[in-house]
Amino acid sequence: MKLTALSCLAGAVLLAGVFASAEEKKPAAKTPPLLKHEMKSLTGKKVDLAKYNGKVLLIVNVASACGATPQYKPLEVLHEKYNEKGLAVLGFPCNQFGEQEPGSDAEVADFCQKNYGVKFDMFSKVDVNGDKAADLFKQLTSKDAFAKDAGPVKWNFEKFLVSKEGKVIARFRTGVEPDSDEVVKAIEAELAK
C-alpha cells in the first residue's frame, strides 16, 4: 500500500515538473518599447504601462479649460462602448497649451468626474513637448513611432491610436472629434485584428 502511494506521489511530482517546464518554455508576451514606461495616475499610484500590452490604446493629452474639453464626453463613450472589446482610453492632462490645465491632479480628477463622468484611465499631469516631455510622448511624436505625422503635439486633445502590438497607427489632431467616423473606423479595424 505504501509503495503504491509513493509511486502515485512520485508520478504526480514528475507530471507537475513536466507541466511546469512546459509553462516556462512558453514565450512571454514581449512588451513593446512604447509601453516600457511607468507613469503616475491622477491618484498618485504608479502605473506600469506594460499592463496595457495587447490592448488597442487611444492616448490623448487633455485639458479642463480648453475649447476642445467637451471631447471628454465622446472619449468616455468610446471607453464605455469598446473597453470590454480591448480598447483602453488613456488621458494625460497637460498645461503646455494656453495654461488650460492649471489645477492639481485632485482638481483634474474632480473636474472630470463631475462634468463628464470619466471612468477611463487618467494620469498625472505631464509635458508632451520639449525637454521635460514625458518619455511616452517623446516616443509617440517621433519619426520612429509614426513617420507619417511625426513632430510636436500642437494643442490639447491630440489622439494617438496604438495597435495591440504597441505601434502608433494613427494620429488625430485636436479638430478630429473622438466619435468621428474616421476615429471610430480606425478603432474598430484595430480591435478586429
GINOR-V786325 format. One record per pair of residues at least 24 apart in sequence whose ideal C-beta (glycine too) atoms are under 7 Angstrom apart, sorted by the first residue. I is the first residue (numbers start at 1). J is the second residue. If there is no record, write none. Layout:
((I,J) (I,J))
//
This chain:
((29,53) (29,54) (32,165) (32,166) (33,139) (34,139) (34,145) (34,162) (34,166) (35,166) (37,135) (37,136) (39,123) (39,136) (40,123) (40,124) (41,122) (41,123) (41,124) (42,105) (42,108) (42,109) (42,122) (42,123) (42,124) (52,88) (54,164) (55,86) (55,87) (55,88) (55,164) (56,86) (56,87) (56,162) (56,163) (56,164) (56,187) (56,190) (56,191) (57,88) (57,90) (57,162) (58,87) (58,89) (58,159) (58,161) (58,187) (59,90) (59,92) (59,140) (59,160) (59,162) (60,89) (60,91) (60,92) (60,157) (60,158) (60,159) (61,92) (61,94) (61,128) (61,153) (61,156) (61,157) (61,158) (62,91) (62,92) (62,93) (62,156) (62,157) (63,93) (63,94) (63,97) (63,100) (63,101) (63,156) (64,100) (64,101) (64,103) (64,108) (64,111) (65,100) (65,101) (66,100) (66,156) (66,157) (68,156) (68,157) (68,174) (71,157) (71,177) (71,178) (72,112) (72,116) (72,118) (73,116) (74,177) (74,178) (74,179) (75,120) (75,178) (76,116) (76,117) (76,118) (76,119) (76,120) (77,179) (78,178) (78,179) (78,187) (79,119) (79,120) (82,187) (82,191) (85,191) (86,191) (87,187) (87,191) (88,121) (89,120) (90,121) (90,123) (91,120) (91,122) (91,123) (92,123) (92,126) (93,125) (94,125) (94,126) (94,127) (94,128) (94,156) (95,125) (96,127) (96,128) (96,129) (97,155) (97,156) (100,156) (101,125) (128,153) (129,153) (140,168) (146,171) (159,183) (161,186) (161,187) (161,190) (163,190) (164,190) (164,193))
//
